[in-house]
Amino acid sequence: MVQCEMCGAETSDPNRVKIEGAELDVCDNCTEFGTEVRTEEPSSTSTKYSTSSSGSSSSGGSSGGTTSSSSGGRSRRDDVYDDLEELAPDYGDRIREGRESAGMSQEDLAKQLNEKASLIRKLEHGDTLPSDDVQGKIERALDVDLTVSGGDEDAEWSGGSSTGEYTLGDVVERKD
């Protein structure tokens, strides 16, 4: 038995459905919320690309687009957001500390960056997020890092069901 990734119900034959861009294995009741995805069975005909593992491979038989997760050896697709850098929650404090350690006022930093002093004030208070351009200027001028690496948030999702995994139904509340 497999859990529906939408509502968490146990199902013996999940349907692969695309819901708002995400492919989920769902039960028959949740299939109506998306479009069914047809999966082609591998054929024995020759293709342009080789799928056999004829050499010594360290992947352990997993396909190139999957990585093994730490929860039970299940494999999942690489997420494009795993490698992105996120703005640190304390970016305002980092900017202020970097500016003060450089002995500069907000106006001095604004002049050096060719930005308005009010923007520096808003950034330090956390009232606004820096654009990528402004973030780069600040990081270079003050020699600070305003980012944290993405992909570490899987650790806080230790599991909520008997199998130790969260489903979409654990996180989202349906409005019926």
C-alpha positions in Angstrom: 0.0 0.0 0.0 1.2 3.5 -0.9 0.1 6.8 0.5 -1.6 9.4 -1.7 0.7 12.4 -1.9 -2.3 14.7 -1.9 -4.5 13.5 0.9 -2.4 10.8 2.6 -5.0 8.0 2.1 -3.7 4.5 1.6 -4.0 3.3 -2.0 -2.9 0.1 -3.7 -2.8 1.5 -7.2 -1.8 5.2 -7.3 -2.4 7.4 -10.3 0.4 9.6 -11.6 -1.2 13.1 -12.0 0.2 16.5 -12.8 -1.2 19.2 -10.4 -0.1 22.8 -10.9 3.2 21.6 -12.5 4.0 18.9 -9.9 3.8 15.2 -10.7 2.2 13.4 -7.8 1.1 9.8 -7.1 -2.5 10.2 -5.9 -5.5 8.1 -5.0 -8.6 7.8 -7.3 -10.4 10.5 -5.3 -7.6 13.1 -5.8 -7.1 12.3 -9.5 -9.8 14.8 -10.5 -7.6 17.7 -9.2 -5.1 17.4 -12.1 -4.3 15.8 -15.4 -3.2 12.2 -15.6 0.3 11.7 -16.8 0.9 8.8 -19.2 4.2 6.9 -18.5 5.6 4.9 -21.4 6.9 1.5 -20.6 10.5 0.9 -21.6 10.7 -0.8 -25.0 13.3 -3.1 -26.2 13.9 -1.1 -29.4 17.1 0.7 -29.9 17.3 4.3 -29.0 19.8 7.1 -29.6 20.9 7.0 -26.0 22.2 4.0 -24.1 20.3 3.1 -21.0 22.3 0.0 -20.1 25.0 0.1 -17.4 27.7 -1.7 -19.3 30.6 -0.1 -17.4 31.4 0.0 -13.7 29.1 2.7 -12.4 29.1 4.1 -8.9 25.5 5.2 -9.2 24.2 1.9 -7.8 21.6 1.5 -10.5 19.8 4.8 -10.1 19.0 6.8 -13.1 21.0 10.0 -13.8 18.1 12.4 -12.8 17.6 11.0 -9.3 19.4 11.1 -6.1 18.9 8.9 -3.1 17.4 10.6 -0.1 18.3 9.9 3.4 14.8 8.7 4.4 14.5 5.0 3.6 16.5 5.0 0.4 13.7 6.4 -1.8 15.0 8.3 -4.8 13.8 11.7 -5.9 14.4 14.1 -8.8 17.0 16.7 -8.4 15.3 20.0 -7.5 16.5 23.0 -9.4 16.1 25.1 -6.2 18.5 22.9 -4.2 21.5 24.6 -5.6 20.2 28.2 -5.4 21.5 30.5 -2.7 18.8 32.1 -0.5 18.9 35.4 1.2 19.8 35.0 4.9 17.0 35.8 7.3 19.4 38.2 9.2 20.6 40.0 6.0 19.7 43.4 7.6 22.0 42.7 10.6 24.8 41.5 8.3 24.6 44.7 6.3 24.6 46.9 9.3 27.4 45.0 11.0 29.5 45.1 7.8 28.9 48.8 7.3 29.7 49.6 11.0 32.9 47.5 10.9 34.0 49.4 7.7 33.4 52.7 9.7 30.8 54.0 7.2 27.5 55.8 7.7 24.4 54.8 5.8 24.9 57.8 3.5 28.6 56.9 2.9 27.6 53.4 1.9 24.8 54.7 -0.3 27.2 57.0 -2.2 29.7 54.2 -2.7 27.0 51.9 -4.1 25.4 54.7 -6.1 22.1 54.0 -4.3 19.8 56.0 -2.1 20.4 56.2 1.7 16.8 55.4 2.3 17.3 52.0 0.5 20.2 51.2 2.8 18.0 52.1 5.8 15.2 49.9 4.6 17.6 47.0 3.9 19.1 47.2 7.4 15.7 47.3 9.0 14.5 44.3 6.9 11.7 46.3 5.4 12.7 45.5 1.8 14.6 42.8 0.0 17.7 43.7 -2.0 17.6 43.1 -5.8 20.3 40.8 -7.1 22.3 43.8 -8.4 22.2 45.7 -5.0 22.9 42.5 -3.1 26.0 41.9 -5.2 27.2 45.5 -4.7 26.7 45.3 -0.9 28.5 41.9 -0.7 31.5 43.3 -2.7 31.7 46.7 -0.9 31.4 45.3 2.7 32.9 41.9 2.1 29.9 40.2 3.6 27.8 37.1 2.6 24.1 37.8 2.6 23.1 34.3 1.5 22.6 30.8 2.9 22.8 27.7 0.8 19.5 26.1 -0.3 18.5 22.5 0.0 19.2 22.2 3.8 15.5 22.5 4.7 14.9 18.8 4.1 16.3 18.3 7.6 13.4 20.0 9.3 10.8 17.8 7.6 11.5 14.6 9.6 8.1 13.1 8.9 4.6 13.3 10.1 3.0 9.9 9.3 3.7 6.4 10.3 6.1 6.0 7.4 8.1 9.0 8.5 7.2 11.2 5.5 5.0 14.2 5.0 2.5 14.3 2.2 0.9 17.3 0.6 -2.2 16.6 2.7 -0.1 17.1 5.9 0.8 20.6 4.9 -2.1 22.0 2.9 -5.6 22.6 4.2 -8.3 22.0 1.5 -11.1 24.5 1.1 -14.2 22.5 0.2 
